[in-house]
Amino acid sequence: KAGVTQTPRYLIKTRGQQVTLSCSPISGHRSVSWYQQTPGQGLQFLFEYFSETQRNKGNFPGRFSGRQFSNSRSEMNVSTLELGDSALYLCASSLLPGEVTEAFFGQGTRLTVV
Amino acid sequence: KNEVEQSPQNLTAQEGEFITINCSYSVGISALHWLQQHPGGGIVSLFMLSSGKKKHGRLIATINIQEKHSSLHITASHPRDSAVYICAVFQGAQKLVFGQGTRLTINP
């Protein structure tokens, strides 16, 4: 069974550009969550999707958005990139939303904004 | 003050030593994750627990809900255990709150 797949693995963008990251969950998993990891702030929750609906959102500006498709694949978009958006972006999938199901993480996309 | 505090932040030990990493949290939770992150970034879920104790190979995780405290133990540590270990608690609806991580280095 394939794990959680994130693409691309590495990305370099310039300030002001926008970026789209992709996450394919484990087959059968319908919940996808996104997290940002920076040296200063550690891991922080971005948002969670289930059945194409955003169920929960962390404290990030509106430049951060996401969506989920009918096949449960998810994308997150960051517009008007800032230097501080440089981070490792991780997604996790689980069978269902909520705390009772285990989450499985992807390898992450490392975004560098220059 | 962070909602999830881990200690120590850094830990260096010799191969074979017994390792303990602690996690304290200040919010009410229903479940707690222990995660392992190797250089390169990928995260592996080690345990998800809501009470008592779980064991997987050389890894043992315990949680005391009343004291809001969890520990991760590694027996007979090995250099391949070198990684960052992260404690995370669920705050409902798949929102995870993470500790800052413990960087573990096991020297041969």
Interface residues (C-beta under 8 A of the other chain):
Chain A: S31 S33 Y35 Q37 G42 L43 Q44 F45 E48 F50 R55 N56 G58 L88 L90 A92 S94 P97 G98 E99 V100 E102 A103 F104 F105 G106 Q107 G108 R110
Chain B: I29 S30 A31 H33 L35 G40 G41 G42 I43 V44 S45 M48 I86 A88 F90 G92 A93 Q94 K95 L96 V97 F98 G99 Q100 G101
